[in-house]
C-alpha cells in the first residue's frame, strides 16, 4: 500500500515562508529584521536573497544552513499561514488530505 502523500509548493520560494515570521528570523540570525510586507508578493528570488543577505551580515554569517534550520524550528506556523496563502493551503491539505481514488 502506498502511504498518503501531500506535496506543498511555496508560491514563490520556500524562503518566503521563512521570512514571514520576523521574530523567528531575528532569534535565529541574532540580528534585527523587519517584516517585508507580503512575502509571497516579492519578486522571484527576492525572499531568498533577503534572507541570505541578512544571515551573511549577521554575527552568524558562517552558519547559514544552521540558521535556516533554527528559523524553521522557531516559526509560528499560525503566523506563517496567515501571511502566506500557499503555506495555509499546504497546512490545510496536511490536516485534511484530498480523497484518493
C-alpha positions, 0 to 999 in steps of 0.5 A, spaced: 500 500 500 502 506 498 502 511 504 498 518 503 502 523 500 501 531 500 506 535 496 506 543 498 509 548 493 511 555 496 508 560 491 514 563 490 520 560 494 520 556 500 524 562 503 518 566 503 515 562 508 521 563 512 521 570 512 514 571 514 515 570 521 520 576 523 521 574 530 523 567 528 528 570 523 531 575 528 532 569 534 535 565 529 540 570 525 541 574 532 540 580 528 534 585 527 529 584 521 523 587 519 517 584 516 517 585 508 510 586 507 507 580 503 512 575 502 509 571 497 508 578 493 516 579 492 519 578 486 522 571 484 528 570 488 527 576 492 525 572 499 531 568 498 536 573 497 533 577 503 534 572 507 541 570 505 543 577 505 541 578 512 544 571 515 551 573 511 551 580 515 549 577 521 554 575 527 552 568 524 554 569 517 558 562 517 552 558 519 547 559 514 544 552 513 544 552 521 540 558 521 535 556 516 534 550 520 533 554 527 528 559 523 524 553 521 524 550 528 522 557 531 516 559 526 509 560 528 506 556 523 499 560 525 503 566 523 506 563 517 499 561 514 496 567 515 501 571 511 502 566 506 496 563 502 500 557 499 503 555 506 495 555 509 493 551 503 499 546 504 497 546 512 490 545 510 491 539 505 496 536 511 490 536 516 485 534 511 488 530 505 484 530 498 480 523 497 484 518 493 481 514 488 
